[in-house]
């Protein structure tokens, strides 16, 4: 097997390690469908999410993120307004 690998490496003008890396990547691509649902099934089950609607959790997180960003933007606008000092010209 080693001689076959060395022969292939010489023919391809790459290192044996590169051939192994390519073979592993090809194998992993065949094994992995890439579907998020299938990936999620492999994750461990956590008690804190037990009997909870995943969509409701996702929506709550999204809403919290949007609220946080809008509050941050409002604070920046308020601070920008406060930082503007009026210029008074006296004749």
PDB file of N, CA, C and O in Angstrom:
ATOM      1  N   UNK A   1       0.829  -1.179   0.000  1.00  0.00           N
ATOM      2  CA  UNK A   1       0.000   0.000   0.000  1.00  0.00           C
ATOM      3  C   UNK A   1       0.884   1.257   0.000  1.00  0.00           C
ATOM      4  O   UNK A   1       0.593   2.240  -0.682  1.00  0.00           O
ATOM      5  N   UNK A   2       1.948   1.199   0.768  1.00  0.00           N
ATOM      6  CA  UNK A   2       2.854   2.343   0.833  1.00  0.00           C
ATOM      7  C   UNK A   2       3.491   2.614  -0.526  1.00  0.00           C
ATOM      8  O   UNK A   2       3.620   3.765  -0.943  1.00  0.00           O
ATOM      9  N   UNK A   3       3.887   1.542  -1.213  1.00  0.00           N
ATOM     10  CA  UNK A   3       4.509   1.701  -2.531  1.00  0.00           C
ATOM     11  C   UNK A   3       3.513   2.265  -3.533  1.00  0.00           C
ATOM     12  O   UNK A   3       3.870   3.084  -4.380  1.00  0.00           O
ATOM     13  N   UNK A   4       2.257   1.823  -3.434  1.00  0.00           N
ATOM     14  CA  UNK A   4       1.211   2.342  -4.317  1.00  0.00           C
ATOM     15  C   UNK A   4       1.019   3.835  -4.073  1.00  0.00           C
ATOM     16  O   UNK A   4       0.882   4.613  -5.016  1.00  0.00           O
ATOM     17  N   UNK A   5       1.010   4.221  -2.820  1.00  0.00           N
ATOM     18  CA  UNK A   5       0.856   5.627  -2.459  1.00  0.00           C
ATOM     19  C   UNK A   5       2.030   6.455  -2.985  1.00  0.00           C
ATOM     20  O   UNK A   5       1.835   7.544  -3.526  1.00  0.00           O
ATOM     21  N   UNK A   6       3.230   5.941  -2.827  1.00  0.00           N
ATOM     22  CA  UNK A   6       4.411   6.652  -3.316  1.00  0.00           C
ATOM     23  C   UNK A   6       4.384   6.776  -4.836  1.00  0.00           C
ATOM     24  O   UNK A   6       4.749   7.818  -5.381  1.00  0.00           O
ATOM     25  N   UNK A   7       3.955   5.722  -5.519  1.00  0.00           N
ATOM     26  CA  UNK A   7       3.855   5.751  -6.979  1.00  0.00           C
ATOM     27  C   UNK A   7       2.839   6.797  -7.424  1.00  0.00           C
ATOM     28  O   UNK A   7       3.094   7.570  -8.348  1.00  0.00           O
ATOM     29  N   UNK A   8       1.686   6.815  -6.761  1.00  0.00           N
ATOM     30  CA  UNK A   8       0.652   7.800  -7.090  1.00  0.00           C
ATOM     31  C   UNK A   8       1.163   9.216  -6.847  1.00  0.00           C
ATOM     32  O   UNK A   8       0.905  10.119  -7.644  1.00  0.00           O
ATOM     33  N   UNK A   9       1.880   9.408  -5.760  1.00  0.00           N
ATOM     34  CA  UNK A   9       2.406  10.727  -5.426  1.00  0.00           C
ATOM     35  C   UNK A   9       3.392  11.205  -6.489  1.00  0.00           C
ATOM     36  O   UNK A   9       3.380  12.375  -6.871  1.00  0.00           O
ATOM     37  N   UNK A  10       4.243  10.300  -6.962  1.00  0.00           N
ATOM     38  CA  UNK A  10       5.197  10.664  -8.009  1.00  0.00           C
ATOM     39  C   UNK A  10       4.477  11.013  -9.301  1.00  0.00           C
ATOM     40  O   UNK A  10       4.842  11.977  -9.974  1.00  0.00           O
ATOM     41  N   UNK A  11       3.457  10.239  -9.653  1.00  0.00           N
ATOM     42  CA  UNK A  11       2.708  10.499 -10.886  1.00  0.00           C
ATOM     43  C   UNK A  11       1.970  11.836 -10.823  1.00  0.00           C
ATOM     44  O   UNK A  11       1.926  12.577 -11.805  1.00  0.00           O
ATOM     45  N   UNK A  12       1.403  12.131  -9.680  1.00  0.00           N
ATOM     46  CA  UNK A  12       0.635  13.369  -9.510  1.00  0.00           C
ATOM     47  C   UNK A  12       1.520  14.562  -9.151  1.00  0.00           C
ATOM     48  O   UNK A  12       1.075  15.710  -9.169  1.00  0.00           O
ATOM     49  N   UNK A  13       2.787  14.267  -8.823  1.00  0.00           N
ATOM     50  CA  UNK A  13       3.750  15.293  -8.403  1.00  0.00           C
ATOM     51  C   UNK A  13       3.265  16.050  -7.165  1.00  0.00           C
ATOM     52  O   UNK A  13       3.349  17.276  -7.087  1.00  0.00           O
ATOM     53  N   UNK A  14       2.768  15.296  -6.222  1.00  0.00           N
ATOM     54  CA  UNK A  14       2.361  15.841  -4.927  1.00  0.00           C
ATOM     55  C   UNK A  14       2.859  14.901  -3.841  1.00  0.00           C
ATOM     56  O   UNK A  14       3.341  13.806  -4.134  1.00  0.00           O
ATOM     57  N   UNK A  15       2.746  15.317  -2.611  1.00  0.00           N
ATOM     58  CA  UNK A  15       3.224  14.491  -1.500  1.00  0.00           C
ATOM     59  C   UNK A  15       2.201  13.408  -1.165  1.00  0.00           C
ATOM     60  O   UNK A  15       1.012  13.566  -1.441  1.00  0.00           O
ATOM     61  N   UNK A  16       2.661  12.316  -0.574  1.00  0.00           N
ATOM     62  CA  UNK A  16       1.723  11.285  -0.121  1.00  0.00           C
ATOM     63  C   UNK A  16       0.694  11.843   0.871  1.00  0.00           C
ATOM     64  O   UNK A  16      -0.461  11.418   0.879  1.00  0.00           O
ATOM     65  N   UNK A  17       1.121  12.795   1.702  1.00  0.00           N
ATOM     66  CA  UNK A  17       0.183  13.410   2.648  1.00  0.00           C
ATOM     67  C   UNK A  17      -0.964  14.111   1.929  1.00  0.00           C
ATOM     68  O   UNK A  17      -2.111  14.057   2.374  1.00  0.00           O
ATOM     69  N   UNK A  18      -0.649  14.766   0.820  1.00  0.00           N
ATOM     70  CA  UNK A  18      -1.691  15.458   0.054  1.00  0.00           C
ATOM     71  C   UNK A  18      -2.680  14.457  -0.543  1.00  0.00           C
ATOM     72  O   UNK A  18      -3.882  14.718  -0.578  1.00  0.00           O
ATOM     73  N   UNK A  19      -2.184  13.326  -1.006  1.00  0.00           N
ATOM     74  CA  UNK A  19      -3.075  12.280  -1.536  1.00  0.00           C
ATOM     75  C   UNK A  19      -3.996  11.772  -0.434  1.00  0.00           C
ATOM     76  O   UNK A  19      -5.197  11.606  -0.648  1.00  0.00           O
ATOM     77  N   UNK A  20      -3.434  11.528   0.738  1.00  0.00           N
ATOM     78  CA  UNK A  20      -4.247  11.051   1.869  1.00  0.00           C
ATOM     79  C   UNK A  20      -5.299  12.095   2.235  1.00  0.00           C
ATOM     80  O   UNK A  20      -6.456  11.758   2.486  1.00  0.00           O
ATOM     81  N   UNK A  21      -4.890  13.358   2.264  1.00  0.00           N
ATOM     82  CA  UNK A  21      -5.831  14.434   2.593  1.00  0.00           C
ATOM     83  C   UNK A  21      -6.984  14.473   1.581  1.00  0.00           C
ATOM     84  O   UNK A  21      -8.146  14.606   1.964  1.00  0.00           O
ATOM     85  N   UNK A  22      -6.657  14.357   0.299  1.00  0.00           N
ATOM     86  CA  UNK A  22      -7.695  14.372  -0.742  1.00  0.00           C
ATOM     87  C   UNK A  22      -8.643  13.183  -0.608  1.00  0.00           C
ATOM     88  O   UNK A  22      -9.859  13.322  -0.741  1.00  0.00           O
ATOM     89  N   UNK A  23      -8.064  12.017  -0.342  1.00  0.00           N
ATOM     90  CA  UNK A  23      -8.900  10.822  -0.174  1.00  0.00           C
ATOM     91  C   UNK A  23      -9.834  10.962   1.026  1.00  0.00           C
ATOM     92  O   UNK A  23     -11.007  10.598   0.950  1.00  0.00           O
ATOM     93  N   UNK A  24      -9.315  11.488   2.125  1.00  0.00           N
ATOM     94  CA  UNK A  24     -10.151  11.697   3.311  1.00  0.00           C
ATOM     95  C   UNK A  24     -11.260  12.708   3.039  1.00  0.00           C
ATOM     96  O   UNK A  24     -12.405  12.500   3.441  1.00  0.00           O
ATOM     97  N   UNK A  25     -10.923  13.798   2.359  1.00  0.00           N
ATOM     98  CA  UNK A  25     -11.944  14.794   2.028  1.00  0.00           C
ATOM     99  C   UNK A  25     -13.035  14.204   1.146  1.00  0.00           C
ATOM    100  O   UNK A  25     -14.221  14.463   1.350  1.00  0.00           O
ATOM    101  N   UNK A  26     -12.623  13.408   0.162  1.00  0.00           N
ATOM    102  CA  UNK A  26     -13.598  12.768  -0.725  1.00  0.00           C
ATOM    103  C   UNK A  26     -14.491  11.811   0.065  1.00  0.00           C
ATOM    104  O   UNK A  26     -15.704  11.780  -0.141  1.00  0.00           O
ATOM    105  N   UNK A  27     -13.903  11.045   0.953  1.00  0.00           N
ATOM    106  CA  UNK A  27     -14.670  10.108   1.775  1.00  0.00           C
ATOM    107  C   UNK A  27     -15.660  10.854   2.668  1.00  0.00           C
ATOM    108  O   UNK A  27     -16.825  10.472   2.772  1.00  0.00           O
ATOM    109  N   UNK A  28     -15.185  11.920   3.308  1.00  0.00           N
ATOM    110  CA  UNK A  28     -16.058  12.684   4.200  1.00  0.00           C
ATOM    111  C   UNK A  28     -17.208  13.335   3.441  1.00  0.00           C
ATOM    112  O   UNK A  28     -18.324  13.408   3.956  1.00  0.00           O
ATOM    113  N   UNK A  29     -16.950  13.808   2.227  1.00  0.00           N
ATOM    114  CA  UNK A  29     -18.024  14.397   1.424  1.00  0.00           C
ATOM    115  C   UNK A  29     -19.087  13.362   1.087  1.00  0.00           C
ATOM    116  O   UNK A  29     -20.276  13.680   1.053  1.00  0.00           O
ATOM    117  N   UNK A  30     -18.672  12.142   0.841  1.00  0.00           N
ATOM    118  CA  UNK A  30     -19.631  11.078   0.536  1.00  0.00           C
ATOM    119  C   UNK A  30     -20.447  10.712   1.767  1.00  0.00           C
ATOM    120  O   UNK A  30     -21.615  10.343   1.651  1.00  0.00           O
ATOM    121  N   UNK A  31     -19.839  10.813   2.944  1.00  0.00           N
ATOM    122  CA  UNK A  31     -20.525  10.439   4.178  1.00  0.00           C
ATOM    123  C   UNK A  31     -21.440  11.545   4.687  1.00  0.00           C
ATOM    124  O   UNK A  31     -22.439  11.269   5.351  1.00  0.00           O
ATOM    125  N   UNK A  32     -21.109  12.774   4.385  1.00  0.00           N
ATOM    126  CA  UNK A  32     -21.823  13.921   4.932  1.00  0.00           C
ATOM    127  C   UNK A  32     -22.767  14.493   3.893  1.00  0.00           C
ATOM    128  O   UNK A  32     -22.334  14.977   2.847  1.00  0.00           O
ATOM    129  N   UNK A  33     -24.061  14.434   4.184  1.00  0.00           N
ATOM    130  CA  UNK A  33     -25.031  14.988   3.251  1.00  0.00           C
ATOM    131  C   UNK A  33     -25.069  16.506   3.344  1.00  0.00           C
ATOM    132  O   UNK A  33     -25.407  17.182   2.372  1.00  0.00           O
ATOM    133  N   UNK A  34     -24.721  17.048   4.516  1.00  0.00           N
ATOM    134  CA  UNK A  34     -24.722  18.485   4.676  1.00  0.00           C
ATOM    135  C   UNK A  34     -26.065  19.072   5.052  1.00  0.00           C
ATOM    136  O   UNK A  34     -26.172  20.284   5.236  1.00  0.00           O
ATOM    137  N   UNK A  35     -27.095  18.245   5.173  1.00  0.00           N
ATOM    138  CA  UNK A  35     -28.401  18.767   5.558  1.00  0.00           C
ATOM    139  C   UNK A  35     -28.371  19.162   7.023  1.00  0.00           C
ATOM    140  O   UNK A  35     -27.937  18.391   7.879  1.00  0.00           O
ATOM    141  N   UNK A  36     -28.834  20.362   7.299  1.00  0.00           N
ATOM    142  CA  UNK A  36     -28.814  20.875   8.658  1.00  0.00           C
ATOM    143  C   UNK A  36     -29.614  19.984   9.600  1.00  0.00           C
ATOM    144  O   UNK A  36     -29.215  19.776  10.746  1.00  0.00           O
ATOM    145  N   UNK A  37     -30.734  19.460   9.129  1.00  0.00           N
ATOM    146  CA  UNK A  37     -31.561  18.596   9.973  1.00  0.00           C
ATOM    147  C   UNK A  37     -30.792  17.343  10.385  1.00  0.00           C
ATOM    148  O   UNK A  37     -30.908  16.891  11.524  1.00  0.00           O
ATOM    149  N   UNK A  38     -30.010  16.785   9.470  1.00  0.00           N
ATOM    150  CA  UNK A  38     -29.235  15.585   9.791  1.00  0.00           C
ATOM    151  C   UNK A  38     -28.089  15.915  10.746  1.00  0.00           C
ATOM    152  O   UNK A  38     -27.757  15.123  11.628  1.00  0.00           O
ATOM    153  N   UNK A  39     -27.495  17.079  10.563  1.00  0.00           N
ATOM    154  CA  UNK A  39     -26.425  17.497  11.470  1.00  0.00           C
ATOM    155  C   UNK A  39     -26.993  17.711  12.866  1.00  0.00           C
ATOM    156  O   UNK A  39     -26.380  17.315  13.857  1.00  0.00           O
ATOM    157  N   UNK A  40     -28.161  18.336  12.945  1.00  0.00           N
ATOM    158  CA  UNK A  40     -28.793  18.601  14.240  1.00  0.00           C
ATOM    159  C   UNK A  40     -29.135  17.308  14.970  1.00  0.00           C
ATOM    160  O   UNK A  40     -29.075  17.256  16.198  1.00  0.00           O
ATOM    161  N   UNK A  41     -29.489  16.277  14.234  1.00  0.00           N
ATOM    162  CA  UNK A  41     -29.823  14.994  14.857  1.00  0.00           C
ATOM    163  C   UNK A  41     -28.619  14.371  15.559  1.00  0.00           C
ATOM    164  O   UNK A  41     -28.782  13.579  16.487  1.00  0.00           O
ATOM    165  N   UNK A  42     -27.420  14.726  15.122  1.00  0.00           N
ATOM    166  CA  UNK A  42     -26.218  14.152  15.733  1.00  0.00           C
ATOM    167  C   UNK A  42     -25.812  14.880  17.011  1.00  0.00           C
ATOM    168  O   UNK A  42     -24.980  14.385  17.773  1.00  0.00           O
ATOM    169  N   UNK A  43     -26.396  16.050  17.246  1.00  0.00           N
ATOM    170  CA  UNK A  43     -26.046  16.823  18.438  1.00  0.00           C
ATOM    171  C   UNK A  43     -26.658  16.193  19.680  1.00  0.00           C
ATOM    172  O   UNK A  43     -27.698  15.538  19.595  1.00  0.00           O
ATOM    173  N   UNK A  44     -26.025  16.384  20.828  1.00  0.00           N
ATOM    174  CA  UNK A  44     -26.580  15.813  22.065  1.00  0.00           C
ATOM    175  C   UNK A  44     -27.886  16.510  22.448  1.00  0.00           C
ATOM    176  O   UNK A  44     -28.074  17.694  22.168  1.00  0.00           O
ATOM    177  N   UNK A  45     -28.767  15.775  23.080  1.00  0.00           N
ATOM    178  CA  UNK A  45     -30.043  16.328  23.541  1.00  0.00           C
ATOM    179  C   UNK A  45     -29.812  17.025  24.877  1.00  0.00           C
ATOM    180  O   UNK A  45     -29.205  16.451  25.782  1.00  0.00           O
ATOM    181  N   UNK A  46     -30.287  18.241  25.002  1.00  0.00           N
ATOM    182  CA  UNK A  46     -30.114  19.024  26.222  1.00  0.00           C
ATOM    183  C   UNK A  46     -31.453  19.171  26.929  1.00  0.00           C
ATOM    184  O   UNK A  46     -32.474  19.444  26.298  1.00  0.00           O
ATOM    185  N   UNK A  47     -31.440  18.988  28.240  1.00  0.00           N
ATOM    186  CA  UNK A  47     -32.674  19.079  29.020  1.00  0.00           C
ATOM    187  C   UNK A  47     -33.307  20.463  28.952  1.00  0.00           C
ATOM    188  O   UNK A  47     -34.531  20.584  29.016  1.00  0.00           O
ATOM    189  N   UNK A  48     -32.500  21.502  28.825  1.00  0.00           N
ATOM    190  CA  UNK A  48     -33.051  22.862  28.819  1.00  0.00           C
ATOM    191  C   UNK A  48     -33.931  23.119  27.593  1.00  0.00           C
ATOM    192  O   UNK A  48     -34.735  24.050  27.604  1.00  0.00           O
ATOM    193  N   UNK A  49     -33.793  22.312  26.537  1.00  0.00           N
ATOM    194  CA  UNK A  49     -34.614  22.475  25.346  1.00  0.00           C
ATOM    195  C   UNK A  49     -35.710  21.422  25.241  1.00  0.00           C
ATOM    196  O   UNK A  49     -36.449  21.379  24.257  1.00  0.00           O
ATOM    197  N   UNK A  50     -35.809  20.587  26.243  1.00  0.00           N
ATOM    198  CA  UNK A  50     -36.781  19.500  26.223  1.00  0.00           C
ATOM    199  C   UNK A  50     -38.206  20.069  26.222  1.00  0.00           C
ATOM    200  O   UNK A  50     -38.509  20.992  26.977  1.00  0.00           O
ATOM    201  N   UNK A  51     -39.063  19.522  25.384  1.00  0.00           N
ATOM    202  CA  UNK A  51     -40.477  19.908  25.272  1.00  0.00           C
ATOM    203  C   UNK A  51     -40.661  21.375  24.899  1.00  0.00           C
ATOM    204  O   UNK A  51     -41.652  21.991  25.291  1.00  0.00           O
ATOM    205  N   UNK A  52     -39.727  21.936  24.152  1.00  0.00           N
ATOM    206  CA  UNK A  52     -39.846  23.320  23.693  1.00  0.00           C
ATOM    207  C   UNK A  52     -39.857  23.338  22.175  1.00  0.00           C
ATOM    208  O   UNK A  52     -39.197  22.534  21.518  1.00  0.00           O
ATOM    209  N   UNK A  53     -40.617  24.265  21.641  1.00  0.00           N
ATOM    210  CA  UNK A  53     -40.739  24.409  20.191  1.00  0.00           C
ATOM    211  C   UNK A  53     -39.488  25.101  19.643  1.00  0.00           C
ATOM    212  O   UNK A  53     -39.220  26.247  20.005  1.00  0.00           O
ATOM    213  N   UNK A  54     -38.723  24.436  18.783  1.00  0.00           N
ATOM    214  CA  UNK A  54     -37.496  25.041  18.252  1.00  0.00           C
ATOM    215  C   UNK A  54     -37.766  26.345  17.502  1.00  0.00           C
ATOM    216  O   UNK A  54     -36.965  27.278  17.565  1.00  0.00           O
ATOM    217  N   UNK A  55     -38.893  26.408  16.793  1.00  0.00           N
ATOM    218  CA  UNK A  55     -39.214  27.621  16.048  1.00  0.00           C
ATOM    219  C   UNK A  55     -39.459  28.791  17.001  1.00  0.00           C
ATOM    220  O   UNK A  55     -39.019  29.911  16.738  1.00  0.00           O
ATOM    221  N   UNK A  56     -40.151  28.536  18.095  1.00  0.00           N
ATOM    222  CA  UNK A  56     -40.411  29.592  19.083  1.00  0.00           C
ATOM    223  C   UNK A  56     -39.106  30.086  19.702  1.00  0.00           C
ATOM    224  O   UNK A  56     -38.938  31.284  19.930  1.00  0.00           O
ATOM    225  N   UNK A  57     -38.190  29.171  19.970  1.00  0.00           N
ATOM    226  CA  UNK A  57     -36.882  29.558  20.524  1.00  0.00           C
ATOM    227  C   UNK A  57     -36.133  30.431  19.525  1.00  0.00           C
ATOM    228  O   UNK A  57     -35.568  31.461  19.891  1.00  0.00           O
ATOM    229  N   UNK A  58     -36.134  30.012  18.262  1.00  0.00           N
ATOM    230  CA  UNK A  58     -35.433  30.759  17.218  1.00  0.00           C
ATOM    231  C   UNK A  58     -36.040  32.153  17.058  1.00  0.00           C
ATOM    232  O   UNK A  58     -35.307  33.134  16.933  1.00  0.00           O
ATOM    233  N   UNK A  59     -37.370  32.248  17.060  1.00  0.00           N
ATOM    234  CA  UNK A  59     -38.026  33.547  16.905  1.00  0.00           C
ATOM    235  C   UNK A  59     -37.723  34.462  18.091  1.00  0.00           C
ATOM    236  O   UNK A  59     -37.494  35.657  17.910  1.00  0.00           O
ATOM    237  N   UNK A  60     -37.722  33.907  19.294  1.00  0.00           N
ATOM    238  CA  UNK A  60     -37.420  34.706  20.482  1.00  0.00           C
ATOM    239  C   UNK A  60     -35.985  35.231  20.429  1.00  0.00           C
ATOM    240  O   UNK A  60     -35.727  36.381  20.784  1.00  0.00           O
ATOM    241  N   UNK A  61     -35.062  34.394  19.989  1.00  0.00           N
ATOM    242  CA  UNK A  61     -33.666  34.820  19.880  1.00  0.00           C
ATOM    243  C   UNK A  61     -33.524  35.905  18.815  1.00  0.00           C
ATOM    244  O   UNK A  61     -32.799  36.881  19.008  1.00  0.00           O
ATOM    245  N   UNK A  62     -34.220  35.728  17.690  1.00  0.00           N
ATOM    246  CA  UNK A  62     -34.170  36.728  16.622  1.00  0.00           C
ATOM    247  C   UNK A  62     -34.736  38.054  17.115  1.00  0.00           C
ATOM    248  O   UNK A  62     -34.140  39.108  16.893  1.00  0.00           O
ATOM    249  N   UNK A  63     -35.893  38.002  17.788  1.00  0.00           N
ATOM    250  CA  UNK A  63     -36.528  39.220  18.284  1.00  0.00           C
ATOM    251  C   UNK A  63     -35.639  39.920  19.308  1.00  0.00           C
ATOM    252  O   UNK A  63     -35.534  41.147  19.316  1.00  0.00           O
ATOM    253  N   UNK A  64     -35.002  39.130  20.171  1.00  0.00           N
ATOM    254  CA  UNK A  64     -34.096  39.705  21.169  1.00  0.00           C
ATOM    255  C   UNK A  64     -32.916  40.383  20.487  1.00  0.00           C
ATOM    256  O   UNK A  64     -32.482  41.456  20.908  1.00  0.00           O
ATOM    257  N   UNK A  65     -32.398  39.759  19.435  1.00  0.00           N
ATOM    258  CA  UNK A  65     -31.264  40.318  18.706  1.00  0.00           C
ATOM    259  C   UNK A  65     -31.675  41.618  18.022  1.00  0.00           C
ATOM    260  O   UNK A  65     -30.947  42.609  18.078  1.00  0.00           O
ATOM    261  N   UNK A  66     -32.856  41.613  17.368  1.00  0.00           N
ATOM    262  CA  UNK A  66     -33.332  42.827  16.696  1.00  0.00           C
ATOM    263  C   UNK A  66     -33.551  43.958  17.704  1.00  0.00           C
ATOM    264  O   UNK A  66     -33.185  45.102  17.436  1.00  0.00           O
ATOM    265  N   UNK A  67     -34.139  43.651  18.849  1.00  0.00           N
ATOM    266  CA  UNK A  67     -34.374  44.652  19.881  1.00  0.00           C
ATOM    267  C   UNK A  67     -33.052  45.216  20.390  1.00  0.00           C
ATOM    268  O   UNK A  67     -32.907  46.427  20.560  1.00  0.00           O
ATOM    269  N   UNK A  68     -32.101  44.335  20.628  1.00  0.00           N
ATOM    270  CA  UNK A  68     -30.790  44.762  21.116  1.00  0.00           C
ATOM    271  C   UNK A  68     -30.124  45.692  20.114  1.00  0.00           C
ATOM    272  O   UNK A  68     -29.571  46.726  20.491  1.00  0.00           O
ATOM    273  N   UNK A  69     -30.176  45.324  18.831  1.00  0.00           N
ATOM    274  CA  UNK A  69     -29.549  46.153  17.800  1.00  0.00           C
ATOM    275  C   UNK A  69     -30.260  47.484  17.639  1.00  0.00           C
ATOM    276  O   UNK A  69     -29.609  48.509  17.437  1.00  0.00           O
ATOM    277  N   UNK A  70     -31.600  47.489  17.726  1.00  0.00           N
ATOM    278  CA  UNK A  70     -32.322  48.747  17.567  1.00  0.00           C
ATOM    279  C   UNK A  70     -32.079  49.659  18.765  1.00  0.00           C
ATOM    280  O   UNK A  70     -31.989  50.876  18.599  1.00  0.00           O
ATOM    281  N   UNK A  71     -31.969  49.094  19.973  1.00  0.00           N
ATOM    282  CA  UNK A  71     -31.657  49.908  21.146  1.00  0.00           C
ATOM    283  C   UNK A  71     -30.251  50.488  21.051  1.00  0.00           C
ATOM    284  O   UNK A  71     -30.022  51.645  21.406  1.00  0.00           O
ATOM    285  N   UNK A  72     -29.325  49.688  20.577  1.00  0.00           N
ATOM    286  CA  UNK A  72     -27.946  50.154  20.416  1.00  0.00           C
ATOM    287  C   UNK A  72     -27.890  51.284  19.398  1.00  0.00           C
ATOM    288  O   UNK A  72     -27.204  52.284  19.614  1.00  0.00           O
ATOM    289  N   UNK A  73     -28.609  51.129  18.290  1.00  0.00           N
ATOM    290  CA  UNK A  73     -28.629  52.164  17.261  1.00  0.00           C
ATOM    291  C   UNK A  73     -29.266  53.443  17.797  1.00  0.00           C
ATOM    292  O   UNK A  73     -28.784  54.541  17.518  1.00  0.00           O
ATOM    293  N   UNK A  74     -30.348  53.305  18.564  1.00  0.00           N
ATOM    294  CA  UNK A  74     -31.009  54.478  19.145  1.00  0.00           C
ATOM    295  C   UNK A  74     -30.083  55.188  20.122  1.00  0.00           C
ATOM    296  O   UNK A  74     -30.040  56.418  20.154  1.00  0.00           O
ATOM    297  N   UNK A  75     -29.350  54.431  20.910  1.00  0.00           N
ATOM    298  CA  UNK A  75     -28.409  55.021  21.862  1.00  0.00           C
ATOM    299  C   UNK A  75     -27.318  55.785  21.127  1.00  0.00           C
ATOM    300  O   UNK A  75     -26.932  56.874  21.550  1.00  0.00           O
ATOM    301  N   UNK A  76     -26.822  55.230  20.038  1.00  0.00           N
ATOM    302  CA  UNK A  76     -25.790  55.918  19.256  1.00  0.00           C
ATOM    303  C   UNK A  76     -26.330  57.216  18.678  1.00  0.00           C
ATOM    304  O   UNK A  76     -25.646  58.240  18.690  1.00  0.00           O
ATOM    305  N   UNK A  77     -27.578  57.173  18.163  1.00  0.00           N
ATOM    306  CA  UNK A  77     -28.177  58.389  17.607  1.00  0.00           C
ATOM    307  C   UNK A  77     -28.347  59.440  18.702  1.00  0.00           C
ATOM    308  O   UNK A  77     -28.065  60.619  18.485  1.00  0.00           O
ATOM    309  N   UNK A  78     -28.809  59.011  19.877  1.00  0.00           N
ATOM    310  CA  UNK A  78     -29.006  59.934  21.001  1.00  0.00           C
ATOM    311  C   UNK A  78     -27.676  60.551  21.410  1.00  0.00           C
ATOM    312  O   UNK A  78     -27.585  61.761  21.619  1.00  0.00           O
ATOM    313  N   UNK A  79     -26.648  59.721  21.524  1.00  0.00           N
ATOM    314  CA  UNK A  79     -25.331  60.223  21.914  1.00  0.00           C
ATOM    315  C   UNK A  79     -24.755  61.152  20.853  1.00  0.00           C
ATOM    316  O   UNK A  79     -24.072  62.122  21.184  1.00  0.00           O
ATOM    317  N   UNK A  80     -25.021  60.868  19.595  1.00  0.00           N
ATOM    318  CA  UNK A  80     -24.539  61.732  18.521  1.00  0.00           C
ATOM    319  C   UNK A  80     -25.233  63.085  18.604  1.00  0.00           C
ATOM    320  O   UNK A  80     -24.606  64.120  18.381  1.00  0.00           O
ATOM    321  N   UNK A  81     -26.527  63.080  18.924  1.00  0.00           N
ATOM    322  CA  UNK A  81     -27.278  64.327  19.046  1.00  0.00           C
ATOM    323  C   UNK A  81     -26.764  65.147  20.225  1.00  0.00           C
ATOM    324  O   UNK A  81     -26.625  66.366  20.120  1.00  0.00           O
ATOM    325  N   UNK A  82     -26.483  64.491  21.335  1.00  0.00           N
ATOM    326  CA  UNK A  82     -25.990  65.176  22.526  1.00  0.00           C
ATOM    327  C   UNK A  82     -24.602  65.758  22.272  1.00  0.00           C
ATOM    328  O   UNK A  82     -24.266  66.814  22.808  1.00  0.00           O
ATOM    329  N   UNK A  83     -23.803  65.086  21.468  1.00  0.00           N
ATOM    330  CA  UNK A  83     -22.436  65.531  21.216  1.00  0.00           C
ATOM    331  C   UNK A  83     -22.384  66.788  20.357  1.00  0.00           C
ATOM    332  O   UNK A  83     -21.362  67.474  20.329  1.00  0.00           O
ATOM    333  N   UNK A  84     -23.472  67.099  19.656  1.00  0.00           N
ATOM    334  CA  UNK A  84     -23.486  68.289  18.803  1.00  0.00           C
ATOM    335  C   UNK A  84     -23.741  69.509  19.683  1.00  0.00           C
ATOM    336  O   UNK A  84     -24.783  69.623  20.329  1.00  0.00           O
ATOM    337  N   UNK A  85     -22.785  70.401  19.695  1.00  0.00           N
ATOM    338  CA  UNK A  85     -22.936  71.626  20.487  1.00  0.00           C
ATOM    339  C   UNK A  85     -23.387  72.746  19.552  1.00  0.00           C
ATOM    340  O   UNK A  85     -22.817  72.935  18.477  1.00  0.00           O
ATOM    341  N   UNK A  86     -24.393  73.468  19.960  1.00  0.00           N
ATOM    342  CA  UNK A  86     -24.832  74.570  19.102  1.00  0.00           C
ATOM    343  C   UNK A  86     -23.777  75.683  19.098  1.00  0.00           C
ATOM    344  O   UNK A  86     -23.144  75.967  20.114  1.00  0.00           O
ATOM    345  N   UNK A  87     -23.614  76.284  17.957  1.00  0.00           N
ATOM    346  CA  UNK A  87     -22.684  77.396  17.828  1.00  0.00           C
ATOM    347  C   UNK A  87     -23.494  78.685  17.881  1.00  0.00           C
ATOM    348  O   UNK A  87     -24.424  78.870  17.096  1.00  0.00           O
ATOM    349  N   UNK A  88     -23.147  79.567  18.796  1.00  0.00           N
ATOM    350  CA  UNK A  88     -23.866  80.826  18.942  1.00  0.00           C
ATOM    351  C   UNK A  88     -22.934  81.949  18.488  1.00  0.00           C
ATOM    352  O   UNK A  88     -21.825  82.111  18.998  1.00  0.00           O
ATOM    353  N   UNK A  89     -23.411  82.697  17.536  1.00  0.00           N
ATOM    354  CA  UNK A  89     -22.640  83.825  17.029  1.00  0.00           C
ATOM    355  C   UNK A  89     -23.195  85.102  17.645  1.00  0.00           C
ATOM    356  O   UNK A  89     -24.400  85.349  17.603  1.00  0.00           O
ATOM    357  N   UNK A  90     -22.325  85.894  18.206  1.00  0.00           N
ATOM    358  CA  UNK A  90     -22.735  87.158  18.816  1.00  0.00           C
ATOM    359  C   UNK A  90     -22.105  88.296  18.022  1.00  0.00           C
ATOM    360  O   UNK A  90     -20.905  88.291  17.747  1.00  0.00           O
ATOM    361  N   UNK A  91     -22.937  89.274  17.659  1.00  0.00           N
ATOM    362  CA  UNK A  91     -22.419  90.426  16.914  1.00  0.00           C
ATOM    363  C   UNK A  91     -22.035  91.526  17.838  1.00  0.00           C
ATOM    364  O   UNK A  91     -21.578  92.577  17.390  1.00  0.00           O
TER     365      UNK A  91
END
